[in-house]
Amino acid sequence: MKIVRFSHEGKSSYGIIEDDTVSGIQGSSLQGLLKSLSSPRLTGRIYTLDAIRLLPPCIPSKLVCLGLNYRKHAEEFNLPIPTTPLIFLKPSTAVIGPSDSIILPKNSKRVDYEAELGVVMGRRAKDVKPAQVNDYILGYTCVNDVTERHNQAEDGQWTRAKGYDTFAPIGPCIETSMSPDNVLVESILNGEIRQSARTSDLIFGISELVSFISSVMTLLPGDIIATGTPSGVGRLQPNDTIDIRIEGIGILTNYTAIAD
């Protein structure tokens, strides 16, 4: 099931997307959606995609992101393969949705795209064992872990480089019925494929990541784990179109613009 969050006539709602239509679900909160997920209560209203605006499918309290979680990505930066998951945070204020603009900061020197599979949490999770992880996951989404590469090098830690407003596009939906173990993750810049890898190449898999992160911090419903990016990251320029395409989920499209 593909869950979307959308705006229609100034009101935000959840729905189920099939092909080019969205069936409305009663209630507008994630908590309400989670309570009725096994048997969603439909409103009876069906919307065409051109009549609504897709929003970020959830608003996480935090995005927990992984550095260097594909072997070839570590190799392209000449960095050692990590022995422990390398995690960092993006703020919720960085989140944007499908078709929104990624704003390139005025003084930025190089802003990169990074295609990633996102894990969306469905339950409060603390100290979860790997074998229990699936019970805590709502589904999966596309994430673009946008990064100002010079800030990253200058600071030696990644908060500024990763935390600018608009630097966390997510969407277009949450897919609740897929296996994440061997899906294709791609970035497409202005129609050209730049990244392409399967999640079977992850250094740390989904169960290991959720268990590890939940041993460090409590994960809340709607929180997202961005599982790392493959090799092939590259620069965004003004007026670019960047697509993040993940097998079984769909395509997250965003555009770039310069800050006023």
C-alpha positions, 0 to 999 in steps of 0.5 A: 500500500502506498500512503501519501499526504496531500493538500486539497483546498487548503486542507492536508489529508492522508490517502492511498495512491493507485496509478494516477488517483488518490483515495482519501483516508479519514483523519489528517494526523499520522497517529490517526492513520497508524491506528487504522492502518490495518483497515483504513477508513476511506472518505469515499473521495477520489482525487486525481493527481493534478487536483492535489498537491503532494506533501511530505508523507510525514513530518519526522521529529528527526531524520537519522542519516547514515554516512558511508553505508555503501562500500563503493561510496566509501571508496570514491571518497578514499575512506575506510569501511566503517565498522560501526554505523556512522550516524548524524541528524537532519532537522525536521525543518529541512524536510520538503516534499515532492516538486518542492524547490531545493534552495541553494544557499547564497554562499554555497560552493558545492551542493550535492544530491544523495539518493537514499532509501528511507525507513519510516518508523511506525512505533516508538522504538527503544532498544529494539532487537534485530529480529523485532525490527519489522514490527516497528517499521511503517514503510519506506520512502525516497530521501535526498540527503542534500549536502553542502560539500565544502561546509562538510569539509570545513566543519569536520562534522556535518550539521551545517552541511546537511541541515539547511532548510530544504536539504531533506526532500522526502516522498512521494509516498510511504510504501508499506508492503515491500522488502527493502533488502534488494531494491534499486536506488537511483538518482537522475539529474536532468534526465541522466542516471547518476547513481544506481545501486541495490540495497543488497550492497549496504554495509549495515542492513535495515534490521541492524541499523534500526536496532543500533540507532534505537540503542542510542536514541528513541525513535518516534512514529514518523521518524525517518532513517536515511540508510546511506547513498551509493557512489556517484554523488554529484553537484546540483546547479540552479534550475536542475531537476533531480529525481530519486527513484527507488524500485517499489516506491516511485520517483521523488522529483525536486527542482533547484533554485538560488536563495533570494 
